[in-house]
Amino acid sequence: MDKPPLDGWAMVICNPVSGAGRGLSILKSVRRTLDRAGVAYMHEVSSARGEVARLARAAVLSGCSTVIVIGGDGSFFEAVNGVIGPLDLDVAARGEGTLDVALGLVQAGRGSDFGRSAGVPSDVEAACARLVAGRTTHFDLGHVSYRSFDGEDRRRFFANAAGLGFDAEVSLRANAGSRMLGSTIPYLSSLLRTLLSYHNKNIEVSVDGGQSWSARANSFVVANGQYFGGGMKIAPDASLSDGIFDITMLGDLGKVDLVRNVPRVYDGSHVSHPKVTTARARTVRVDSAERVLLQADGEVLGLAPAEFTIVPAALKMIV
């Protein structure tokens, strides 16, 4: 692990609506901590979707050493893509263009699954203390190429997990819902409502460039971290620093069987279900003749076909 990067100046970016509106009060705690430590910093409050990415990118281009995010998985997803910028995958894999900027996280969002996977304290004061006294390490990032809703080919990086199918449909509904009930309740409520109309999809899968195989699946999750959906342990053996994805495919589960097994996802025991398939891979491609939604770190991006690549040690993170 490296020494803390706060010998330069930091940019603090706050999503004010995260955590049922707790973002601004958490910002005050972060500022008090940085002020007491004598850290040079600037702060900004985002006001629209996509603005965290824009603010992070502007800070990097202005020479900051650290970007600190106050928010949830969606805000951190934006910050990652803002820091890295619109780079080619090969460029990012070589570490070029990122300017060696570290990211810090103070959890405030409806979903804090990346924070869980990365070991970021949920307690605000403890997280603030780590910003000053903590160290940095390098985590892997996922990269996904996909089809946008307007038919364009797009690409994004993600820190925690991406999913296709039912999972993405649930994320779409959860993101449109209330932010006042934390992360788990909106996700479960959205899961049950989505279940009423959702039909499993036929997909084609290829891992590490091998021969493709067909399946009828409820969800296909490509995980870098262990958790998603507000605390579900979707990939119990995943590591953020092992240079490989953990894949979990929920197969042709019926509605009753899916609901019955939801509690098992919280402790990771779902992987023993006969209709759940797991694998590990560095590259994954998923195609479908059907309309299959894609989400990454809880943000619904577009549609299959989607191609995933692990980028080892691409994220410099305060831990």
C-alpha positions as CSV (number, residue, x, y, z in Angstrom):
1,M,0.0,0.0,0.0
2,D,1.1,3.6,-0.7
3,K,1.1,6.6,1.5
4,P,-2.0,8.8,1.6
5,P,-2.3,11.1,-1.5
6,L,-3.5,14.2,0.4
7,D,-0.2,16.1,0.2
8,G,-1.7,17.8,-2.9
9,W,-5.1,19.2,-3.1
10,A,-8.4,17.3,-3.0
11,M,-11.7,17.9,-4.8
12,V,-14.8,16.9,-2.7
13,I,-17.9,16.2,-4.7
14,C,-21.2,15.8,-2.9
15,N,-24.4,14.4,-4.2
16,P,-26.9,16.3,-2.0
17,V,-29.9,14.0,-2.6
18,S,-28.0,10.8,-1.7
19,G,-28.8,9.0,1.5
20,A,-32.3,10.4,1.8
21,G,-30.9,13.9,1.7
22,R,-28.0,13.4,4.1
23,G,-25.4,14.4,1.6
24,L,-25.0,18.0,2.6
25,S,-24.8,17.2,6.4
26,I,-22.1,14.6,5.6
27,L,-20.3,17.2,3.5
28,K,-20.0,19.4,6.7
29,S,-18.4,16.5,8.5
30,V,-15.9,15.9,5.7
31,R,-15.0,19.5,5.6
32,R,-14.4,19.7,9.3
33,T,-12.1,16.7,9.1
34,L,-10.1,18.1,6.3
35,D,-9.9,21.6,7.9
36,R,-8.6,20.1,11.1
37,A,-6.0,18.1,9.2
38,G,-4.9,21.2,7.2
39,V,-5.7,19.5,3.9
40,A,-6.1,21.8,0.9
41,Y,-9.3,21.1,-0.9
42,M,-12.2,22.5,-2.9
43,H,-15.8,21.3,-2.8
44,E,-18.7,21.1,-5.2
45,V,-22.3,20.0,-5.0
46,S,-23.7,18.2,-7.9
47,S,-27.1,19.3,-9.3
48,A,-27.9,16.8,-12.1
49,R,-27.2,13.3,-13.3
50,G,-23.8,13.2,-15.0
51,E,-22.4,16.3,-13.1
52,V,-20.2,14.2,-10.7
53,A,-18.4,12.9,-13.7
54,R,-17.9,16.4,-15.2
55,L,-16.7,17.9,-11.9
56,A,-14.3,15.0,-11.3
57,R,-12.8,15.3,-14.8
58,A,-12.4,19.1,-14.4
59,A,-10.6,18.6,-11.1
60,V,-8.2,16.0,-12.6
61,L,-7.4,18.4,-15.5
62,S,-6.8,21.2,-12.9
63,G,-4.2,19.1,-11.1
64,C,-5.9,17.6,-8.0
65,S,-4.4,14.6,-6.4
66,T,-7.6,13.2,-4.9
67,V,-11.3,13.1,-5.7
68,I,-13.5,12.4,-2.7
69,V,-17.1,11.4,-3.4
70,I,-20.0,11.8,-0.9
71,G,-22.7,9.6,-2.3
72,G,-23.6,6.1,-3.3
73,D,-22.7,3.6,-6.0
74,G,-24.1,5.8,-8.8
75,S,-22.1,8.9,-7.7
76,F,-18.9,6.8,-7.4
77,F,-19.6,5.2,-10.8
78,E,-19.7,8.8,-12.3
79,A,-16.5,9.8,-10.5
80,V,-14.6,6.7,-11.8
81,N,-15.6,7.5,-15.3
82,G,-14.8,11.2,-14.9
83,V,-11.3,10.6,-13.5
84,I,-10.4,8.1,-16.2
85,G,-12.1,10.1,-18.9
86,P,-13.1,8.9,-22.4
87,L,-10.0,6.7,-22.7
88,D,-9.4,3.7,-24.8
89,L,-9.4,0.5,-22.8
90,D,-5.7,-0.2,-23.7
91,V,-4.8,3.2,-22.5
92,A,-6.6,2.8,-19.2
93,A,-5.0,-0.6,-18.7
94,R,-1.5,0.9,-19.1
95,G,-2.5,3.6,-16.5
96,E,-2.0,6.4,-18.9
97,G,-4.2,9.5,-18.7
98,T,-5.5,9.0,-15.2
99,L,-2.7,11.3,-13.7
100,D,-2.4,8.9,-10.7
101,V,-5.5,10.4,-9.0
102,A,-6.9,8.6,-6.0
103,L,-10.5,8.3,-5.2
104,G,-12.0,8.4,-1.7
105,L,-15.6,7.5,-0.7
106,V,-17.9,8.6,2.1
107,Q,-21.0,6.5,1.8
108,A,-24.3,8.4,1.7
109,G,-26.3,6.8,-1.1
110,R,-29.3,4.4,-1.3
111,G,-26.8,1.8,-2.5
112,S,-23.4,1.4,-0.9
113,D,-22.4,-2.0,-2.3
114,F,-19.0,-0.9,-3.6
115,G,-18.3,0.5,-0.2
116,R,-19.2,-2.8,1.4
117,S,-17.0,-4.7,-1.1
118,A,-14.1,-2.3,-0.6
119,G,-14.3,-2.2,3.2
120,V,-15.2,1.5,3.4
121,P,-16.6,2.3,6.9
122,S,-20.3,3.0,6.9
123,D,-19.8,5.3,9.9
124,V,-19.2,8.9,8.6
125,E,-16.6,9.9,11.2
126,A,-14.6,6.7,10.6
127,A,-14.7,7.2,6.8
128,C,-13.6,10.8,7.3
129,A,-10.7,9.7,9.4
130,R,-9.5,7.3,6.7
131,L,-9.4,10.1,4.2
132,V,-6.6,11.7,6.2
133,A,-5.0,8.8,8.1
134,G,-5.7,6.0,5.6
135,R,-3.6,4.6,2.9
136,T,-4.3,3.8,-0.8
137,T,-4.4,0.6,-2.6
138,H,-5.2,-0.4,-6.2
139,F,-8.4,-2.2,-7.1
140,D,-9.5,-3.7,-10.4
141,L,-12.1,-2.0,-12.6
142,G,-14.6,-3.5,-15.0
143,H,-15.0,-2.1,-18.5
144,V,-18.1,-2.7,-20.6
145,S,-18.9,-2.0,-24.2
146,Y,-22.6,-2.0,-25.0
147,R,-25.4,-0.6,-27.2
148,S,-27.0,2.6,-25.9
149,F,-30.8,3.2,-26.1
150,D,-30.3,5.4,-29.2
151,G,-28.4,2.6,-31.0
152,E,-24.9,3.9,-30.5
153,D,-21.9,1.8,-29.3
154,R,-20.8,3.1,-25.9
155,R,-18.3,2.1,-23.2
156,R,-18.0,2.7,-19.5
157,F,-15.9,1.6,-16.5
158,F,-17.5,0.2,-13.4
159,A,-16.1,-0.4,-9.9
160,N,-18.5,-3.0,-8.4
161,A,-20.8,-5.0,-10.6
162,A,-22.8,-5.0,-13.8
163,G,-25.9,-7.0,-14.6
164,L,-28.1,-7.9,-17.6
165,G,-31.8,-8.9,-17.5
166,F,-34.0,-8.9,-14.5
167,D,-31.4,-7.2,-12.3
168,A,-31.2,-4.2,-14.7
169,E,-35.0,-4.0,-14.9
170,V,-35.1,-3.9,-11.1
171,S,-32.4,-1.2,-11.1
172,L,-34.4,0.9,-13.6
173,R,-37.5,0.8,-11.4
174,A,-35.5,1.4,-8.1
175,N,-33.8,4.4,-9.5
176,A,-37.1,6.0,-10.3
177,G,-38.4,5.4,-6.8
178,S,-38.2,7.1,-3.5
179,R,-34.8,7.8,-1.9
180,M,-36.2,8.0,1.6
181,L,-36.1,4.3,2.6
182,G,-32.4,3.5,2.3
183,S,-31.1,0.9,-0.2
184,T,-32.6,-2.5,0.6
185,I,-36.3,-1.7,0.9
186,P,-36.5,0.1,-2.5
187,Y,-34.6,-2.6,-4.2
188,L,-36.8,-5.4,-2.8
189,S,-40.0,-3.5,-3.5
190,S,-38.8,-2.9,-7.1
191,L,-37.8,-6.6,-7.4
192,L,-41.3,-7.7,-6.5
193,R,-43.1,-5.2,-8.8
194,T,-40.8,-6.1,-11.7
195,L,-41.4,-9.8,-11.2
196,L,-45.0,-9.4,-12.1
197,S,-44.3,-8.5,-15.8
198,Y,-40.7,-9.8,-16.4
199,H,-40.0,-12.8,-18.6
200,N,-36.6,-14.6,-18.6
201,K,-34.4,-14.0,-21.7
202,N,-32.6,-16.2,-24.2
203,I,-28.9,-15.2,-24.2
204,E,-25.6,-16.3,-25.8
205,V,-22.5,-16.2,-23.6
206,S,-18.8,-16.5,-24.3
207,V,-16.1,-16.3,-21.7
208,D,-12.4,-15.6,-22.3
209,G,-12.9,-15.9,-26.1
210,G,-14.1,-19.5,-25.9
211,Q,-17.0,-21.1,-27.7
212,S,-20.4,-19.5,-27.0
213,W,-23.2,-21.3,-25.2
214,S,-26.9,-20.6,-25.0
215,A,-29.1,-20.2,-21.9
216,R,-32.4,-19.0,-20.8
217,A,-31.7,-16.7,-17.9
218,N,-33.3,-14.4,-15.4
219,S,-30.2,-12.4,-14.7
220,F,-26.5,-12.4,-15.7
221,V,-24.2,-10.6,-13.3
222,V,-20.6,-9.8,-13.9
223,A,-19.1,-8.9,-10.5
224,N,-15.9,-7.3,-9.4
225,G,-17.1,-6.9,-5.8
226,Q,-19.1,-9.2,-3.7
227,Y,-22.3,-7.2,-3.2
228,F,-25.1,-5.6,-5.1
229,G,-28.8,-4.6,-4.7
230,G,-28.3,-3.0,-1.3
231,G,-26.4,-5.8,0.5
232,M,-27.1,-8.9,-1.6
233,K,-24.0,-11.1,-1.6
234,I,-24.3,-11.9,-5.3
235,A,-20.7,-13.1,-5.8
236,P,-19.5,-14.4,-2.3
237,D,-16.0,-15.2,-3.5
238,A,-15.3,-12.1,-5.5
239,S,-12.3,-9.9,-4.8
240,L,-11.7,-6.4,-6.0
241,S,-8.0,-7.1,-6.5
242,D,-7.6,-10.6,-8.1
243,G,-7.7,-9.5,-11.7
244,I,-10.7,-11.6,-12.6
245,F,-14.5,-11.3,-12.7
246,D,-16.9,-13.5,-10.8
247,I,-19.9,-14.4,-12.9
248,T,-23.2,-15.4,-11.4
249,M,-26.0,-16.4,-13.8
250,L,-29.5,-16.9,-12.4
251,G,-31.0,-19.4,-14.9
252,D,-34.6,-20.1,-15.9
253,L,-36.0,-19.5,-12.4
254,G,-39.8,-19.2,-12.1
255,K,-41.3,-16.4,-10.2
256,V,-42.1,-18.4,-7.0
257,D,-38.7,-20.0,-7.0
258,L,-37.0,-16.6,-7.4
259,V,-38.9,-15.1,-4.5
260,R,-38.3,-18.1,-2.3
261,N,-34.5,-17.8,-2.9
262,V,-34.1,-14.1,-2.4
263,P,-33.1,-14.5,1.3
264,R,-30.3,-16.8,0.2
265,V,-28.7,-14.1,-1.9
266,Y,-28.0,-12.1,1.3
267,D,-25.7,-14.8,2.7
268,G,-24.3,-16.1,-0.7
269,S,-25.9,-19.5,-0.4
270,H,-27.8,-19.0,-3.6
271,V,-24.8,-20.2,-5.6
272,S,-25.6,-23.8,-4.6
273,H,-29.1,-23.6,-6.3
274,P,-29.2,-26.0,-9.3
275,K,-30.3,-23.2,-11.6
276,V,-27.5,-20.9,-10.6
277,T,-24.3,-21.0,-12.6
278,T,-21.0,-19.4,-11.5
279,A,-17.8,-18.9,-13.4
280,R,-14.6,-16.8,-13.4
281,A,-13.3,-14.9,-16.4
282,R,-11.3,-11.9,-17.6
283,T,-13.5,-11.2,-20.6
284,V,-17.2,-11.9,-21.1
285,R,-19.6,-11.3,-24.0
286,V,-23.4,-11.6,-23.8
287,D,-25.6,-11.4,-26.9
288,S,-29.3,-11.7,-27.3
289,A,-31.9,-11.4,-30.0
290,E,-34.3,-10.0,-27.3
291,R,-34.3,-6.7,-25.5
292,V,-32.1,-7.2,-22.5
293,L,-31.3,-4.2,-20.3
294,L,-27.8,-3.5,-18.9
295,Q,-26.9,-1.9,-15.6
296,A,-23.4,-1.1,-14.2
297,D,-23.0,0.0,-10.5
298,G,-26.8,0.4,-10.4
299,E,-26.9,2.8,-13.4
300,V,-29.0,1.6,-16.3
301,L,-26.9,2.2,-19.4
302,G,-28.4,0.5,-22.4
303,L,-28.8,-2.9,-23.9
304,A,-27.1,-6.1,-25.0
305,P,-24.9,-7.0,-26.8
306,A,-22.4,-6.3,-24.0
307,E,-18.7,-7.1,-23.7
308,F,-16.9,-7.0,-20.4
309,T,-13.2,-6.8,-19.7
310,I,-11.4,-6.7,-16.3
311,V,-8.7,-4.0,-16.0
312,P,-6.4,-5.0,-13.2
313,A,-5.3,-2.4,-10.6
314,A,-6.8,0.5,-12.5
315,L,-8.4,2.2,-9.5
316,K,-6.3,4.0,-6.9
317,M,-8.5,4.0,-3.8
318,I,-8.2,5.4,-0.3
319,V,-9.0,2.5,2.1
